[in-house]
């Protein structure tokens, strides 16, 4: 019964944490940009430079480019401004994601322990 109570408490804690998590957590100062297919690499670099950003990396098959902003505008403003450009398909903040499963497994092992 003791292990069951621990498991129940851990489950309630995890549910409360998931409900309270903000869906707007992102890396401030970074933007992910998906350039249109017809936008070449040189033009994409020019577009990034237009707002003082620099390319950090290209994200594989997704076609996204991770940009670092120079601090002259917020991530929200950069997303809005890049989204309005004809060379850009869409722009979004670099959202922070956390694997709940990786965090949960050690906690459940502790809760189910009979020690």
C-alpha positions in Angstrom: 0.0 0.0 0.0 2.9 2.4 0.8 4.2 2.1 -2.8 0.7 2.7 -4.2 0.5 6.0 -2.2 3.9 7.1 -3.5 2.9 6.3 -7.0 -0.3 8.2 -6.7 1.5 11.3 -5.3 4.1 11.2 -8.1 1.3 10.9 -10.7 -0.6 13.9 -9.3 2.7 15.9 -9.2 3.4 15.1 -12.9 -0.1 16.0 -13.9 0.0 19.3 -12.1 3.3 20.1 -13.7 2.0 19.3 -17.2 -1.1 21.4 -16.7 1.0 24.4 -15.3 3.5 24.3 -18.1 3.5 27.2 -20.5 3.1 26.6 -24.2 5.1 29.8 -24.9 8.5 28.8 -23.7 11.2 29.5 -26.3 14.8 30.4 -26.6 14.8 34.2 -26.5 17.0 35.6 -29.3 16.5 32.7 -31.7 14.1 32.2 -34.6 13.4 29.2 -36.8 12.8 30.2 -40.4 11.5 28.1 -43.3 12.5 29.8 -46.5 10.5 29.2 -49.7 11.8 26.5 -52.0 12.8 29.1 -54.6 14.9 31.1 -52.1 18.6 30.2 -52.7 21.1 30.1 -49.9 22.7 33.5 -50.8 19.3 35.1 -50.7 18.4 33.4 -47.4 21.6 34.8 -45.9 20.7 38.3 -47.2 17.3 38.0 -45.6 18.8 36.9 -42.3 21.3 39.8 -42.4 18.4 42.2 -43.1 17.5 42.2 -39.4 21.0 41.6 -38.0 20.6 37.8 -37.5 23.2 35.2 -38.2 22.7 31.6 -39.3 23.4 29.1 -36.5 22.5 25.9 -38.4 20.3 24.3 -41.0 18.0 21.7 -39.5 18.1 18.8 -41.9 15.2 17.7 -44.0 12.8 20.1 -42.3 14.2 22.9 -44.3 14.3 25.1 -41.2 17.2 27.5 -40.5 18.0 28.4 -36.9 18.9 32.1 -36.6 20.5 34.0 -33.8 19.1 37.6 -33.4 21.4 40.5 -32.6 19.3 41.8 -29.7 17.8 44.7 -31.5 14.4 43.1 -31.4 12.5 40.5 -29.4 11.9 37.0 -30.7 8.2 37.8 -31.1 9.0 40.9 -33.2 11.5 38.9 -35.3 8.9 36.1 -36.0 6.3 38.7 -37.1 8.8 40.6 -39.3 10.3 37.5 -40.9 6.8 36.0 -41.5 5.9 39.0 -43.6 8.8 38.6 -46.1 8.1 37.1 -49.5 11.2 34.8 -49.3 9.9 33.2 -46.0 7.3 30.4 -45.9 7.0 30.8 -42.1 8.9 31.8 -39.0 8.5 30.6 -35.4 10.3 30.9 -32.1 12.7 28.1 -31.2 10.4 26.4 -28.7 11.8 24.5 -25.8 10.6 21.0 -25.5 11.2 18.5 -22.7 10.9 14.8 -22.9 8.4 14.0 -20.1 9.1 10.3 -20.5 12.8 10.7 -19.7 12.0 12.7 -16.6 9.3 10.4 -15.4 11.0 7.0 -15.6 13.5 7.7 -12.7 10.8 9.3 -10.6 8.5 6.3 -11.1 11.3 3.9 -10.2 11.8 5.8 -6.9 8.1 5.8 -6.2 7.6 2.1 -6.8 10.6 1.2 -4.7 9.7 -0.9 -1.7 12.6 0.4 0.4 
